[in-house]
Amino acid sequence: LVRRRSDGARLVLKQLLHLSDAYHCVEDDEMTTQARREVDTMKRLSHENVVRMLEAFIPPGRPLCIVCEFCEAGTLNDQLRERRRQKRELTEDQALELFSQLALAIDHMHHHRVI
């Protein structure tokens, strides 16, 4: 978790340990090119049900860093685990709403050739 200096907004900074973890069996230059292409695609995604990637960079000699929006309520997995812990099942309407949001997010990503 980091804060943006300009406005104090909370953001998430993720580090990919090694580009080779994400791009198997390719040369370093090709890995960097593929990573940058994927980052550019992800930065163009803008949908209410997709966490927005704001920036990405590779510091010299360091892992790929990705800056994303921070979700105050946590991840979907966090929410479902908490409901399970509290023994609160989703109603059918809640499950259908969740499924709809997931389908819309996947459609948006598919349209941008992410998946």
Secondary structure, DSSP 8 states (H G I E B T S, - for coil): -EE-TTT--EEEEEEES-HHHHSTTS-HHHHHHHHHHHHHHHHH---TTS--EEEEE--TTS-EEEEEE--TT--HHHHHHHHHHTT----HHHHHHHHHHHHHHHHHHHHTT--
